[in-house]
C-alpha cells in the first residue's frame, strides 16, 4: 500500500496535491514532462490532481483501467472528455498521466514493448 499526503498526513511542498504519493513533487513531474516533450500547464496539473485523488480513493480495491478511463471521461466531459485528455497527454491520459502523477500504471494497460516483431 502506498503512502499518500492528505489531510491526516500532511507533507510539506504538496499542499496543492493532497492525494499525491509521498515521494512525488510538482518539480519532478515538470522535469519528467519536459523530457517527454510536454510543458505542464494548469490543465495538466488539474488532471494530475484528479488521477491522484482517484488512486487514493480506490487504493483498497485496486484501480481498474476501464473504470479509470470512464471516470476521466466523465470528469472532463464538459471540456471534451477523453479527446481533450489526449490533447493534453498525447502518449495517453492514463499511461502518461499516471507516470507524471507519480502513480503506477493500472493493470490491463498495454505496454509499448508488447507487440509483434517485424
JONORSUL-V478284 format. One record per residue. BURIAL is 1 if it has 9 or more other C-alpha atoms within 8 Angstrom, else 0. Layout:
BURIAL + BURIAL
This chain:
0 + 0 + 0 + 1 + 1 + 1 + 0 + 0 + 0 + 1 + 1 + 0 + 0 + 1 + 0 + 0 + 1 + 1 + 1 + 1 + 1 + 0 + 0 + 1 + 0 + 0 + 0 + 0 + 1 + 1 + 0 + 1 + 1 + 1 + 0 + 0 + 0 + 0 + 0 + 1 + 0 + 0 + 0 + 1 + 1 + 0 + 1 + 1 + 1 + 0 + 1 + 1 + 1 + 1 + 1 + 1 + 0 + 1 + 1 + 0 + 0 + 0 + 1 + 1 + 1 + 0 + 0 + 1 + 1 + 0 + 0 + 1 + 1 + 0 + 0 + 1 + 1 + 0 + 0 + 1 + 1 + 1 + 0 + 1 + 1 + 1 + 0 + 1 + 1 + 0 + 0 + 1 + 1 + 0 + 1 + 1 + 1 + 1 + 1 + 1 + 1 + 1 + 1 + 0 + 1 + 0 + 0 + 0 + 0 + 0 + 0 + 0 + 0 + 0 + 0 + 0 + 0 + 0
